[in-house]
Amino acid sequence: MKENLFGKSLDELTSLVKGLGLPGYAAKQVSDWLYLKGVDTIDKMTNLSKPARIDLSEKYNIVLHPHKSVQVSTDGTKKYLFPAGEGRFVEAAYIPEKQRATLCLSTQVGCKMGCLFCMTGRQGFQGQLSAGEIINQFATLPEKEKISNTVYMGMGEPFDNLENVLRSLDILTSQWGYGMSPRRITVSTIGIVPAMREFLDRSGVHLAVSLHSPFEEERMGLMPVGYVYSLRDVMQTVRAFDWGRQRRISFEYIMFRGVNDSDNHVSGLTKLLNGIRCRVNLIRFHSIPDTPFQSSEEAVIIRFRDQLSAKGIVTTIRASRGEDIHAACGLLSTKEQTCPELRSPDLSVPLLP
């Protein structure tokens, strides 16, 4: 089978063309055709000689996978279903606003982290996305030219697929790729500490950490990853990094009624985040089947925001978008489109490979 050129980095393309006896600068020519000009066949790379195109075509091709279906919310949000291998699919959400348009990308088919409030976690884990499959969600989107911001907050835990995520970021932000500003991209994690450190060292995009409680044991009850990487380790990693002025750290906080929305939690967050220049995003919980959780009441969420703001912590309430098509935070899942034998997540599966 021929190997797909789409999703390869400039370094990979350089090695590839040299292996075919072509000059190194041909790699930049190929990347321009792939990412800037968006050709779908090697034969259209007209600044390469015809023999070079023939040699490339013998071993390589260009394969992208357009979406299989789209659902449109009453608020304008669109949820796209993309193929990701035999019998596998992922979802991506396009979120238009007055001043910007955001694409929410997926990085895995399902997820192995088992967070109790997330539909993707309920699906279990079926596989990693390659860099090309991650970027495919961007490259084939009908609204591609309108996208101003990208968030890695869809299906899967990005830092459980770190190398492919970093490769995809390289393609998105490099001038030989799509040239998107790193300041327009945010990657979210539940706190896989070694990968967090590597991500901070090797990329320039923003980081969002799923927090959901300032208290260790309570957070572990919501997010089993806490048994592997403690909240203390996560915060030590955050505090050890020099954030400067150009790179942001934010904390995601889903509001659960009677669980993590008390004055005591405000005090705990204030202590936990003391001295960190950050933003806290409060998120309404979007109900999933067979869950004991409910979202905090609106008045409670507003009071929680105001109390944190009064403590000097920049705090916002994230607007819920696409809830009617299950595109809102925590609702993405493709279990119904995958093989029927797939079961709910087996909590005995290791959190990390």
N, C-alpha and C positions, 0 to 999 in steps of 0.2 A: 504494500500500500504506500502511496505517496505521502510525504510528510507535509503538514500544513505550515505555510510561511507565516500566516497571520498569528499574532501573539508572540512573535520572536523579538527579542531585544536587539539593539544595534550590535552589541558584542556577539550575540549568537549569529546574526546575519553576516558579520565580518568573518567569523570562523567558517561559516557555510560557503561564502563566495570564494574564499581562499582555497577551500577544499576542492572547489571546482576549477581552480586555476585562474580565477578572475581577480582583477586588482582589488585591493581593499576598499577603494572609494565606491565600488559597486554596491557595497552594503548600504551606504547612505542613499544611493539611488533607489534601491529596493525599498527601504523604509519610507522614503517619500511617496512612492507609489502605493504602498500598503496603507499608510496612516493619513498622509496629507491629501492624497488624490483619491484614495479609496477604490482602486481598480479591483476587478474580480477575477482577472486572468493574468498570468505572467506575460502572455503575448502582447498585452497592452502597455508593457513597460518599454516604451519606444526609444528611450535613450540608452538602453542596453542593446548590444549588437544582436543580430538574429541568432548566431551560434550560441551566444550566452543565454538567450531566452530558451533555446532548444535544450541546452544542458540543464538549466534550472527546471524546465518542465518535465524532464525525464524522472526527476526524483521528488519534486515538490509541486504543490498546488496552493490555491488560495480558497479557503472554505470558511464562510460565515453562515450563521444560522439565524435567519429572521424569526421573529416571534410567531408562535402558533396561534395565539389568541390574545385579545385585550378586553379588559373590563373598564368601564368609565364610571366614575363616581359622580354623584350630584354636585360635588364641589370642584369638579374638573380634574381630580387625580385620576391617573390611568395606571392600571396594573397589567403588566405584560408577562406572558408565559413563554419562556425560552426552553428549547430542548437542550439537554446537557448529557448526551450519551444515550445508549440504548435503554429505552423505558424510563428515562430520568428527565426531570424538568426543574427549573428554578423560576422564581418570580422576581421582577424588578418593578419599582414604582416610580412613576414620573409625576412630580408635584409642582404644578405651576402656581406662581404667585404674581402679584403686581410688579414687583421690582426684580424678581429672579425666578429661575426654574431649577428645581433640584431633582437629580436622579439618585435613587436609592438602589445600590447594587447588592447582589448576593455573591458569596464567596464559596459556599458549599451546598451540596444537595442534602438538605436536612441539617442536623446539628447533633453532636454527641454530648453537649454540655448539660442537658437535662434541667434547665431552669424551670421552675414550677409554674411560671406564669406565661410561657411562650409556646405558641402553636408550632413553631419550627422545631423546638425541642421535643414536642409530642410526636413529631414525625420520625424522630430518630435520625441516624446518619447513614447516608447512602453513597457518599463519595465527595472528593475534592474537585473543585473547578480548576482548570488550567488557567494560566494568565490570559490566554486567548479567549477562553470561555467567559472569563470575567469581563474583559474588554468588549467582547461581542455584544453584551447588553447595552453598551454605550454606542458602539459603532453602527449597529443596525436599527437603533431607535429612530422612529419617524421624526421625533422632535429633537434629534441630536443637535442641530444648529442653535436651538434655543437654550440648551443647558448652560447654566452659569455656575452651578455648584454640584458637587458629587459627594455622596456619603456612602461609606461601606457599612451599612446598617441593615441590610436585608437578611436573607437566609444564611445561617452559619456563623461561626466565630472566626473572624478574619485572622487572628493570630494562631489559630489551629491549622492554618493554611498559609503560613507566613511567606515562604519563598514565592509562591504564585501571586500573592497579594503585592509583594514588593516589585515583582516583575511588571505587574499590571500598572502600578503607580508610576514606574519608570516610563512605560509607554504613554501614559496619560499626560505626564508633566514634561517630558523631554522635548527639546526643539525638533529632534528627528522624529518624534511621535506626534501627539496631538497638541502639545504646547500649552496645556492647561496650567494655570497658576497653582502651585501647591497650597496657597492660602485659600483656595476655593474647594479644598478636599478635606474631609474628615473621616478618620477610620475609628470605629468603635470596638471596644473589647470588654469582656467581663473580667479581665485581669490575669492573663497568662504572663507571669512576670518575666521569665527569660526572653520571650518573644517581644514583650513591651520594650525591654532595654535595646534589643537589636533593632526594632522598628524605629525607635527614637534616634539611634545612631545612624541608620542607613536611609532615612527618608526625611523630608521636610514638611510633611503635611500635618494637619492638626490631629489631636488625639481626644477621643471621648471615652470615659471609663464608666461602665455600668455600676452604679453604687447601690442604690435602693435601700440601704440602711447604714448608719454610722457605727453600728454595733456588730462585732464579730460573729457571735453565735446566731443572731437574728439573720444576718446576711447569709451565713452558711445554710440556714434553713430554707432560704429562697433560691440560693445559687450554690449547688454542690461543689463548684470549682473552689469555693472557699476552703474546703478540706484539703486541697492541694496547694493553693496559693492564698495565703491569709490576707485579710484586709491590711494588716500591718505591713506586709511585704509590698503590697500594691502601693500603699502610700509612701513608703520609703523610696520606691522607685520613682514615683512622681516628684517627690521633694529633692531627689538627687540630681534631677535634670535641670539645666539652665534654660528656662523657657524664653527669655529675652522678650522682645516686643512683637515679633513677627509670627510667633507660633503659639497657638492656643491650647489650653487644656480645659476640658469641660467634664462635668459629671452628670450622668443620666440618673434620674430618680423617679421611678414609677410610684405613684401614690396609691397605697392600699388602705382601705378604710379600717381603722382600728388596729392596724399592724405597724405602720411606720410614719404616721401623720400627727404625732403628738408634740407638745411643747418640749418634751424630753428629747425627741429626735431633732428638733431645731437646735437645742443646746449641744447635742452630740455632733451634729454636722458642723456647727460653729467651731467647736474644739478641733474636730478632725481636719478641717480645711483652713485653720488659722495660718495666715502668712502666705497662702498660695494664691497667686493671681489667677482666678478661674471664673467659670460660669457654672451655675447649677441649672439644669433644664428639668423642670417638673413635668411629668408625663401622666396623663390620665390612664388608668388601667383599662384596657379593652378586654372585655370578658371573653373567655374561651370555655368550651364545654367541660363540665365536671371539675370545676375549680371552686375552692372555698373562698376565693378572693373577690372583693368588690372594690370599685374605684372610690376614693375619698370623695366626699361631697364637694361641690364647687366652692362653697364658702370656706371650707377647710383648706382647700388647695390655695385659694387666694390669701388666706391668713398666713399659711405656711410660707408663701412667697414673700409676703410683706415682712414677716418676722426675720427671715434670712436677710432680706435687703436692708433692714434696719441694723443688722449686725455687720454690714459692710460687704456682704457676699452678693455679687451680681446674680440675680435669679430671675428666670423667665418661666412662663407656662407655655409649653409647646402646644400649638394648635393641633387638634386631631384631624387628620386628613385621610379620606378614603376609607372610613370605617365601614360604610355600607357595602363596599366590595372586598372587605377583609384585606385592605392594603395598609392599614394603620400599624403603629408600632406593636410588635409581638404577634401579629396575625398572619404573617406570610407562611404558607405551607403548600406543598404540592403533593401531599400524600394521596389525594384522590386521583391524581394523574399518573402516579407511579404504579409499579407492579402490585397486584392485589395481595400478595403474600407479605407485604411490608406490615410490620406491627408497630405498636407504640414503642417508644424508646426503652431499651433494656438497660436499666440503671446499673447492671453489673458490667456494662461495657466501660473500659477505662476512659477517663476523661481526656487523656492525652495518649498519642501513639507511643 
